[in-house]
Amino acid sequence: MMTLWIVIAAMLLMAAVILLWPIACYKQGQENAPVLSQKQQNVSIFQERLAELENEQTQGNLDKSTFQQLKTELEKTLLGDVQFEEQPIQKAPKNVSIQNWLVMGVITGVFVLACLATYNSLGASDKYQQFLTLADAPLSEEHVAETKAPDFAMAVKALKVKLAENPEDIEKWFLLANSYAAMGDFRQAGEVYNKVAGILGEDKPGYAAAKAAYAQMMFQVAGEKMVPVVQQAINEALRVDPEEPTALILQGLNAYQEQAYPEAITAWEKAKIKAGEAQVRKFLDPAIAEARREMGAITPPVMQQEKSDQKIAETITKTASIKVNLDISPALRAKVSPQERIFVFAKAGMPMPLAAERLQVKDLPITLVLDDTKAAMPTAKISSAEFVDITARVALSGSPRASKGDLYATAKHVAVQKGVEITLLIDKVVD
């Protein structure tokens, strides 16, 4: 803020100098102008006339007697004039013209507008800087309680103006969402995070973080319960970035609430890969330690049952796989680039795929296996379903979501536990 006032003061000082310097110079010129008396003026006229007479005599136009007569009359006139009391004669000052005033007015207006523009740009910089710190600040109830809501309301208003001017400024979208969260308006914050994810698309950095933040806000709105919209957002974030820390923290928290402590520990340990140092120190390490203490309190019969369930699960996992022979029809291959992306996924009634694979047209024909190793989420695996629908799609838009013109092939109701092998030929076009 101090820099702002220094700039404004300097500009106003410059304006004052530009406006007052010509007036100061004009007054100084008037003060230094020569002051002539009547006597000095008469003597000067006498000398000029005498010089003219002498010049006429020299050229022969006046004889000596005529010259002497005219000189005598000139001297008498001079003697009569110098008898009067000397009166100072000063040149009349010139008034400043309308044009000069107009120029000075224009200069003043320009500098005033420049000052206003500078203030509009930097005048609230000290408060706005507080809002910028929200981008990296952890969201917590203590932080929300300690922060004054009116300040965040001002931040939201300012950010909306900026985003209206530049809707593609992703950093300000994130900042707006953080401001809503700091105010405790988790629903609005979630809507903004989800909007950011939509602007970015799955192929750009930040998508997974935006989806995970959206999941976090919806988790708060739902009273810290793992409702379907939260689980779906977590799944979408982890599908793009399996190490996204916020999504993994929520996943671990859900497992902890269900007393699935090993799964909670696994998720939180994985979250430590990309989580910040403060997040690891203040939450992840204590949470993992607490989960391990809870595991130690489980009675032996329960542990034995878990081991039995684990063996059953391992048996199912080994047989839960589908082999897919994938190719594209020659007619459609000729119409697409070899670099176009292909998404292959297995679903079982939920938007989130239980297994997914990503490749390119140039990789075809290919044989691939969909099993638990291709799971987008550790808690949503193909072994958990009895039947799945398998789709292979050439995404001309680059997005996993179906768009008009995409090429695809689908196999419905494919058994999971029987080691089935299927063939998919991409030969259809999305209308």
C-alpha positions as CSV (number, residue, x, y, z in Angstrom):
1,M,0.0,0.0,0.0
2,M,2.9,2.4,0.8
3,T,4.2,1.9,-2.8
4,L,0.8,2.9,-4.1
5,W,0.8,6.2,-2.2
6,I,4.3,7.0,-3.2
7,V,3.4,6.5,-6.9
8,I,0.3,8.7,-6.5
9,A,2.3,11.4,-4.7
10,A,5.0,11.4,-7.3
11,M,2.4,11.7,-10.1
12,L,0.6,14.6,-8.4
13,L,3.9,16.3,-7.8
14,M,4.8,15.9,-11.4
15,A,1.4,17.4,-12.4
16,A,1.9,20.3,-10.1
17,V,5.3,21.0,-11.6
18,I,4.0,20.9,-15.1
19,L,1.1,23.2,-14.3
20,L,2.9,25.7,-12.1
21,W,6.3,25.9,-13.9
22,P,5.0,28.1,-16.9
23,I,3.2,30.4,-14.4
24,A,6.3,30.7,-12.2
25,C,8.5,31.4,-15.2
26,Y,6.0,34.1,-16.5
27,K,5.9,35.9,-13.1
28,Q,9.7,35.8,-12.8
29,G,10.0,37.3,-16.3
30,Q,7.7,40.1,-15.3
31,E,9.6,40.8,-12.1
32,N,12.9,41.0,-14.1
33,A,11.5,43.2,-16.9
34,P,13.3,46.5,-17.3
35,V,11.5,49.6,-15.7
36,L,11.9,52.8,-17.9
37,S,11.4,56.4,-16.6
38,Q,9.9,59.3,-18.7
39,K,13.3,61.0,-18.6
40,Q,15.1,58.0,-20.0
41,Q,12.6,57.7,-22.7
42,N,12.9,61.4,-23.7
43,V,16.7,61.2,-23.8
44,S,16.5,58.1,-26.0
45,I,14.2,59.9,-28.5
46,F,16.5,63.0,-28.5
47,Q,19.5,60.9,-29.3
48,E,17.7,59.1,-32.1
49,R,16.5,62.4,-33.7
50,L,19.9,64.1,-33.3
51,A,21.5,61.1,-35.0
52,E,19.1,61.5,-37.9
53,L,19.9,65.2,-38.3
54,E,23.7,64.5,-38.2
55,N,23.2,61.9,-40.9
56,E,21.2,64.4,-43.1
57,Q,24.0,67.0,-42.7
58,T,26.6,64.5,-43.6
59,Q,24.8,63.6,-46.8
60,G,24.5,67.3,-47.7
61,N,20.8,67.6,-47.3
62,L,21.1,70.2,-44.6
63,D,23.3,73.2,-44.5
64,K,25.1,74.2,-41.3
65,S,22.8,77.0,-40.2
66,T,19.6,74.8,-40.8
67,F,21.2,71.9,-38.9
68,Q,22.1,74.2,-36.0
69,Q,18.6,75.6,-35.8
70,L,16.9,72.2,-35.8
71,K,19.4,71.0,-33.2
72,T,18.6,74.0,-30.9
73,E,14.8,73.3,-31.2
74,L,15.4,69.6,-30.4
75,E,17.4,70.5,-27.3
76,K,14.7,72.9,-26.1
77,T,12.1,70.2,-26.5
78,L,14.3,67.8,-24.4
79,L,14.8,70.4,-21.7
80,G,11.0,71.0,-21.5
81,D,10.3,67.3,-21.2
82,V,12.8,66.4,-18.5
83,Q,11.3,69.1,-16.1
84,F,8.3,66.8,-15.4
85,E,8.5,64.4,-12.4
86,E,9.7,61.0,-13.4
87,Q,6.9,58.4,-13.7
88,P,7.9,54.7,-13.9
89,I,6.6,53.0,-17.0
90,Q,6.2,49.3,-17.0
91,K,5.0,47.0,-19.7
92,A,1.5,45.9,-19.2
93,P,1.4,42.2,-18.2
94,K,-0.1,39.8,-20.7
95,N,-3.0,37.7,-19.4
96,V,-2.8,33.9,-19.8
97,S,-4.8,33.0,-22.8
98,I,-7.8,30.6,-22.9
99,Q,-5.7,28.1,-24.9
100,N,-3.1,28.0,-22.2
101,W,-5.7,27.3,-19.5
102,L,-7.2,24.6,-21.8
103,V,-3.8,22.8,-22.2
104,M,-3.2,23.0,-18.4
105,G,-6.7,21.5,-17.8
106,V,-6.1,18.6,-20.2
107,I,-2.8,17.8,-18.5
108,T,-4.5,17.9,-15.1
109,G,-7.3,15.6,-16.3
110,V,-4.8,13.1,-17.7
111,F,-2.9,12.9,-14.5
112,V,-6.1,12.5,-12.4
113,L,-7.3,9.7,-14.6
114,A,-3.9,8.0,-14.4
115,C,-4.0,8.3,-10.6
116,L,-7.5,6.7,-10.5
117,A,-6.5,3.9,-12.8
118,T,-3.5,3.2,-10.6
119,Y,-5.6,3.0,-7.5
120,N,-8.2,0.8,-9.3
121,S,-5.4,-1.6,-10.1
122,L,-3.4,-1.5,-6.9
123,G,-5.5,0.3,-4.3
124,A,-6.6,-2.9,-2.5
125,S,-3.4,-4.8,-3.0
126,D,-2.8,-5.4,0.6
127,K,-6.2,-7.0,1.2
128,Y,-6.0,-8.9,-2.1
129,Q,-2.7,-10.3,-1.2
130,Q,-4.4,-11.9,1.8
131,F,-6.8,-13.6,-0.5
132,L,-4.0,-14.9,-2.7
133,T,-2.5,-16.8,0.3
134,L,-5.7,-18.9,0.3
135,A,-4.5,-20.8,-2.7
136,D,-2.0,-22.7,-0.7
137,A,-3.7,-22.6,2.7
138,P,-5.1,-25.8,4.2
139,L,-8.8,-25.8,4.7
140,S,-9.7,-26.4,8.4
141,E,-12.4,-25.4,10.8
142,E,-9.9,-23.4,12.8
143,H,-8.9,-21.5,9.7
144,V,-12.5,-20.7,8.8
145,A,-13.3,-19.6,12.3
146,E,-10.4,-17.3,12.6
147,T,-11.0,-15.6,9.3
148,K,-13.4,-12.7,9.0
149,A,-16.2,-13.6,6.6
150,P,-16.6,-10.0,5.2
151,D,-13.1,-10.1,3.9
152,F,-13.7,-13.3,2.0
153,A,-17.0,-11.8,0.7
154,M,-15.0,-8.9,-0.7
155,A,-12.5,-11.4,-2.2
156,V,-15.3,-13.4,-3.8
157,K,-16.7,-10.2,-5.3
158,A,-13.4,-9.1,-6.7
159,L,-12.6,-12.5,-8.1
160,K,-15.9,-12.7,-9.9
161,V,-15.1,-9.4,-11.6
162,K,-11.7,-10.6,-12.6
163,L,-13.1,-13.9,-13.9
164,A,-15.8,-12.1,-15.9
165,E,-12.9,-10.4,-17.7
166,N,-10.8,-13.6,-18.1
167,P,-12.9,-16.8,-17.7
168,E,-9.9,-18.9,-18.6
169,D,-7.9,-17.9,-15.5
170,I,-7.8,-21.3,-13.7
171,E,-5.7,-19.9,-10.8
172,K,-8.4,-17.4,-9.9
173,W,-11.1,-20.1,-10.2
174,F,-9.2,-22.2,-7.7
175,L,-8.9,-19.1,-5.5
176,L,-12.6,-18.4,-5.7
177,A,-13.4,-21.9,-4.6
178,N,-10.9,-21.7,-1.7
179,S,-12.6,-18.4,-0.7
180,Y,-16.0,-20.0,-0.6
181,A,-14.6,-22.9,1.4
182,A,-13.0,-20.5,3.9
183,M,-16.4,-18.9,4.3
184,G,-17.9,-22.3,5.1
185,D,-20.0,-22.3,1.9
186,F,-18.9,-25.8,0.9
187,R,-21.6,-26.3,-1.7
188,Q,-20.6,-23.2,-3.6
189,A,-16.9,-24.2,-3.3
190,G,-17.7,-27.6,-4.6
191,E,-19.6,-26.2,-7.6
192,V,-16.6,-24.0,-8.5
193,Y,-14.1,-26.9,-8.1
194,N,-16.3,-29.1,-10.4
195,K,-16.5,-26.2,-12.9
196,V,-12.7,-26.0,-12.9
197,A,-12.5,-29.7,-13.6
198,G,-14.8,-29.3,-16.5
199,I,-12.8,-26.4,-17.9
200,L,-9.5,-28.3,-17.6
201,G,-10.6,-31.7,-18.9
202,E,-9.0,-35.0,-17.9
203,D,-5.9,-34.5,-20.1
204,K,-4.7,-31.3,-18.3
205,P,-2.8,-31.0,-15.0
206,G,-5.0,-29.9,-12.2
207,Y,-8.1,-32.0,-13.2
208,A,-7.5,-34.6,-10.6
209,A,-6.9,-32.0,-7.9
210,A,-10.1,-30.2,-8.8
211,K,-12.1,-33.4,-8.7
212,A,-10.6,-34.4,-5.4
213,A,-11.4,-30.9,-4.0
214,Y,-14.9,-31.2,-5.3
215,A,-15.2,-34.6,-3.5
216,Q,-13.9,-33.0,-0.3
217,M,-16.5,-30.2,-0.4
218,M,-19.4,-32.6,-1.1
219,F,-18.1,-34.8,1.8
220,Q,-18.5,-31.8,4.0
221,V,-22.0,-30.9,2.6
222,A,-23.1,-34.5,3.3
223,G,-22.0,-34.3,6.9
224,E,-18.7,-36.1,6.4
225,K,-20.5,-39.1,4.8
226,M,-19.3,-41.1,1.8
227,V,-22.4,-40.4,-0.4
228,P,-22.3,-41.6,-4.1
229,V,-21.4,-38.2,-5.5
230,V,-18.4,-38.1,-3.3
231,Q,-17.3,-41.6,-4.2
232,Q,-17.7,-40.9,-7.9
233,A,-15.6,-37.7,-7.7
234,I,-12.9,-39.6,-5.8
235,N,-13.0,-42.3,-8.4
236,E,-12.6,-39.8,-11.3
237,A,-9.7,-38.1,-9.6
238,L,-7.9,-41.3,-8.9
239,R,-8.5,-42.6,-12.4
240,V,-6.5,-39.7,-13.8
241,D,-4.0,-39.5,-11.0
242,P,-3.8,-42.6,-8.7
243,E,-1.6,-40.7,-6.3
244,E,-3.9,-37.7,-5.8
245,P,-3.5,-37.0,-2.1
246,T,-6.9,-35.4,-1.3
247,A,-8.8,-38.2,-2.9
248,L,-6.7,-40.8,-1.2
249,I,-7.2,-39.1,2.2
250,L,-10.9,-39.2,1.7
251,Q,-10.8,-42.8,0.6
252,G,-8.8,-43.8,3.6
253,L,-11.1,-41.8,5.9
254,N,-14.1,-43.7,4.5
255,A,-12.3,-47.0,5.1
256,Y,-11.4,-46.0,8.6
257,Q,-15.0,-45.1,9.4
258,E,-16.0,-48.6,8.2
259,Q,-13.2,-50.1,10.4
260,A,-11.3,-51.3,7.4
261,Y,-8.1,-50.2,8.9
262,P,-5.6,-51.9,6.5
263,E,-7.3,-50.2,3.5
264,A,-7.2,-46.9,5.3
265,I,-3.5,-47.3,6.1
266,T,-2.8,-48.3,2.5
267,A,-4.6,-45.2,1.1
268,W,-3.0,-42.8,3.5
269,E,0.5,-44.2,2.9
270,K,0.0,-43.8,-0.8
271,A,-1.3,-40.2,-0.2
272,K,2.1,-39.3,1.4
273,I,3.7,-39.6,-2.0
274,K,2.4,-36.3,-3.2
275,A,1.0,-34.7,0.0
276,G,2.7,-31.6,1.4
277,E,5.0,-31.9,4.3
278,A,2.6,-30.2,6.7
279,Q,-0.2,-32.4,5.6
280,V,1.9,-35.5,6.2
281,R,3.0,-34.3,9.6
282,K,-0.3,-32.9,10.9
283,F,-2.7,-35.5,9.5
284,L,-1.4,-38.5,7.6
285,D,1.2,-39.7,10.1
286,P,-1.1,-39.4,13.2
287,A,-4.0,-40.9,11.3
288,I,-1.9,-43.9,10.2
289,A,-0.7,-44.4,13.8
290,E,-4.2,-44.3,15.1
291,A,-5.4,-46.8,12.5
292,R,-2.6,-49.1,13.5
293,R,-3.6,-48.8,17.2
294,E,-7.1,-49.7,16.2
295,M,-5.9,-52.8,14.4
296,G,-4.0,-53.9,17.5
297,A,-7.3,-53.9,19.4
298,I,-9.1,-56.3,17.1
299,T,-9.8,-59.7,18.8
300,P,-8.1,-62.9,17.4
301,P,-11.4,-64.4,16.1
302,V,-12.0,-61.3,14.0
303,M,-8.5,-61.5,12.7
304,Q,-9.0,-65.1,11.7
305,Q,-12.2,-64.2,9.9
306,E,-10.4,-61.5,8.0
307,K,-7.6,-63.9,7.0
308,S,-10.2,-66.3,5.7
309,D,-12.0,-63.5,3.8
310,Q,-8.7,-62.4,2.4
311,K,-7.9,-65.9,1.0
312,I,-11.4,-66.0,-0.6
313,A,-10.8,-62.6,-2.1
314,E,-7.4,-63.7,-3.5
315,T,-9.0,-66.7,-5.1
316,I,-11.6,-64.6,-6.7
317,T,-9.1,-62.1,-7.9
318,K,-7.0,-64.7,-9.7
319,T,-10.0,-65.8,-11.7
320,A,-11.5,-62.4,-12.3
321,S,-10.1,-61.4,-15.7
322,I,-11.4,-60.9,-19.2
323,K,-9.1,-61.2,-22.3
324,V,-10.1,-58.7,-25.0
325,N,-8.9,-59.1,-28.6
326,L,-9.3,-55.5,-30.0
327,D,-9.1,-54.2,-33.5
328,I,-10.7,-51.5,-35.8
329,S,-12.4,-52.0,-39.1
330,P,-10.2,-51.0,-42.1
331,A,-12.7,-48.5,-43.4
332,L,-12.7,-46.6,-40.1
333,R,-8.9,-46.9,-39.6
334,A,-8.4,-45.0,-42.8
335,K,-10.4,-42.1,-41.4
336,V,-8.6,-41.5,-38.1
337,S,-5.0,-40.6,-37.1
338,P,-2.8,-43.4,-35.7
339,Q,-2.3,-41.1,-32.7
340,E,-6.0,-41.0,-31.7
341,R,-6.7,-42.2,-28.2
342,I,-8.6,-45.3,-27.4
343,F,-10.3,-45.9,-24.0
344,V,-11.2,-49.5,-23.1
345,F,-13.2,-49.9,-19.9
346,A,-15.4,-52.4,-18.0
347,K,-18.4,-51.1,-16.1
348,A,-21.1,-52.7,-13.9
349,G,-23.9,-50.3,-13.6
350,M,-21.9,-47.4,-12.1
351,P,-20.3,-44.5,-14.0
352,M,-16.9,-45.4,-12.6
353,P,-15.2,-48.2,-14.5
354,L,-14.0,-51.2,-12.6
355,A,-11.1,-51.7,-15.1
356,A,-9.7,-49.4,-17.7
357,E,-7.0,-49.3,-20.3
358,R,-5.7,-46.4,-22.5
359,L,-4.0,-46.9,-25.9
360,Q,-3.8,-45.5,-29.4
361,V,-5.1,-46.5,-32.8
362,K,-1.5,-47.4,-33.9
363,D,-1.5,-50.1,-31.2
364,L,-4.2,-52.1,-32.9
365,P,-4.7,-55.0,-33.3
366,I,-3.9,-55.9,-29.7
367,T,-4.8,-58.4,-27.0
368,L,-5.2,-57.0,-23.5
369,V,-6.4,-58.3,-20.1
370,L,-8.9,-56.5,-17.9
371,D,-8.4,-57.5,-14.3
372,D,-7.9,-56.0,-10.8
373,T,-4.5,-54.6,-11.8
374,K,-6.4,-52.3,-14.2
375,A,-8.7,-50.9,-11.5
376,A,-9.1,-47.2,-11.4
377,M,-9.8,-47.4,-7.6
378,P,-8.5,-49.9,-5.1
379,T,-12.1,-50.2,-3.7
380,A,-13.7,-50.6,-7.1
381,K,-12.3,-53.7,-8.8
382,I,-13.6,-55.9,-11.6
383,S,-13.5,-58.9,-9.2
384,S,-16.3,-57.2,-7.2
385,A,-18.7,-57.7,-10.1
386,E,-20.3,-60.8,-11.6
387,F,-21.0,-59.3,-15.0
388,V,-19.7,-56.2,-16.8
389,D,-20.2,-54.3,-20.0
390,I,-17.0,-53.7,-22.0
391,T,-16.6,-50.7,-24.3
392,A,-13.7,-49.7,-26.6
393,R,-14.0,-46.1,-27.9
394,V,-11.8,-44.1,-30.2
395,A,-12.1,-40.6,-28.6
396,L,-11.7,-38.0,-31.3
397,S,-12.3,-35.3,-28.8
398,G,-9.6,-36.8,-26.5
399,S,-12.1,-37.2,-23.6
400,P,-13.2,-40.5,-22.2
401,R,-16.8,-39.2,-22.4
402,A,-18.6,-40.2,-25.6
403,S,-18.8,-37.4,-28.1
404,K,-20.5,-37.2,-31.5
405,G,-18.3,-38.8,-34.2
406,D,-16.4,-41.1,-31.8
407,L,-15.9,-44.7,-33.0
408,Y,-16.7,-47.6,-30.7
409,A,-17.5,-51.2,-30.0
410,T,-19.4,-52.8,-27.0
411,A,-19.8,-56.2,-25.4
412,K,-22.7,-56.5,-23.0
413,H,-23.1,-58.7,-19.9
414,V,-19.7,-60.4,-20.0
415,A,-19.0,-62.9,-17.2
416,V,-16.1,-61.9,-14.9
417,Q,-15.2,-65.0,-13.0
418,K,-14.9,-67.5,-15.9
419,G,-11.8,-66.3,-17.6
420,V,-13.8,-65.3,-20.7
421,E,-12.0,-64.2,-24.0
422,I,-13.9,-61.8,-26.3
423,T,-13.2,-60.0,-29.6
424,L,-14.2,-56.4,-30.1
425,L,-14.1,-54.8,-33.6
426,I,-14.5,-51.0,-33.5
427,D,-16.9,-50.4,-36.4
428,K,-19.6,-48.1,-35.1
429,V,-19.9,-44.3,-35.0
430,V,-21.5,-42.3,-32.1
431,D,-24.5,-40.3,-33.5
